[in-house]
Amino acid sequence: MNVTASNLVRGYEVVIGLETHAQLHTRSKAFSGASTAFGAAPNTQASAVDLALPGTLPVLNRAAVECAIRFGLAVGARIAPQSIFARKNYFYPDLPKGYQISQYETPVVQGGRVPFLLGDERKTVTLTRAHLEEDAGKSLHEGAGTLGHGGMSGIDLNRAGTPLLEIVTEPDMRSAGEAVEYARALHTLVVWLGICDGNMQEGSFRCDANVSVRKPGGELGTRREIKNLNSFRFMQQAIEFEVNWQIDRLEDGLAIEQATVLFDPDSGETRAMRSKEDAHDYRYFPDPDLPPLVIARDWIERVKAAMPELPGAMAERFVRNDGLPAYDAAMMTQSRGFAGFYEKARDVSKQPKLVANWLMGEVSRRLNTGSIGIESCPIAPEELADLITRLTASMGPSLAMLLRNDFVE
């Protein structure tokens, strides 16, 4: 990757890799039949398997595996014909087993690429892996939930065992803006595929950002990991603060220690939580209770046959067939609902550029004002098409052409 002055921050190159936890949209947990429904009373959806009670054995959720296959196909990755589950050992109050079932040396999804637009520039982030694992529970502190009271903390294990797909990138990103646009594209993809509901407020899609800085051409710097970023705005703020914090340290002649940090949105600052662990600290070893996951070629083909048209392919079709600019096509494919609305209005009006302009302009403005999605739009696609037809019919050809090309708010 070429390093130019525009890529630098105060003379330093920024290096960012993301680890994203996408909660898989399954009815039951990764290794038990307990429900994954959000919002239940604390500890009402934690089975004996989730609690690792003596005599219980995990059984892998087939639907979670199919979610992983679907994702791997969408990003052009290799689906491992055989992958291994491992125990990741660490102590945490809301991890009742004392270990997390995950994958380490042989993940189910290997490699892959996620393309996206950064302004008008096409970018691609390379994936290292995507592996299946289970989530931990949740600690509730005083004032933070039903269990938190009287100066004590409580543990809600409803989330323990929920299936996750952890998606790990190479350190390809060079700015906070680039990391955010990659995360947006990934979010669009997993929701589009139907493998994750994408609800960031509920923790269904959350990112950890590994951030370091270095002088151009130098050795990679020491990274610090910003945990649990559940907002694109917070991701931007957290990475920008962390970059400047690291540069300040280096400019003052101080060392940067590898650490896990949290972002405080109230102060806009990151703060160290603990020293950063390496893989050997977790004492990974194959889980003796789970056999290797074997995925036959015909299983992959069945999943592939049920895949929807991907957003990238659909955007290319809108550019090729409808004459939309690449940016407009990307905006029309921000969700399957948005794309469907566009296609219905386009088919009626026969004026794709005007439909795209209205959707990016006035329609999006009103949806954002009301904090609603396109599925709750108060007008139907056919009504928008009729409005566009009436407006253009009342104008002369020159004014209609100007409107078609330039009406974007």
Secondary structure, 3 states (H helix, E strand, C coil): CCCCHHHEECCEEEEEEEEEEEECCCCECCCCCCECCCCCCCCCCCCCCCCCCCCCCCCCCHHHHHHHHHHHHHCCCEECCEECCEEEECCCCCCCCCEEEECCCCCCEECCEEEEEECCEEEEEEEEEEEEEECCCEEECCCCCCCCCCCCCEEECCCCCCEEEEEEECCCECCHHHHHHHHHHHHHHHHHCCCCCCCCCCCCEEEEEEEEEECCCCCCCCCEEEEEECCHHHHHHHHHHHHHHHHHHHHCCCCCCCEEEEEECCCCEEEEEEECCCHHHHCCEECCCCCCEECCHHHHHHHHHCCCCCHHHHHHHHHHHHCCCHHHHHHHCCCHHHHHHHHHHHHHHCCHHHHHHHHHHHHHHHHHHCCCCHHHCCCCHHHHHHHHHHHHHCCCHHHHHHHHHHCCC
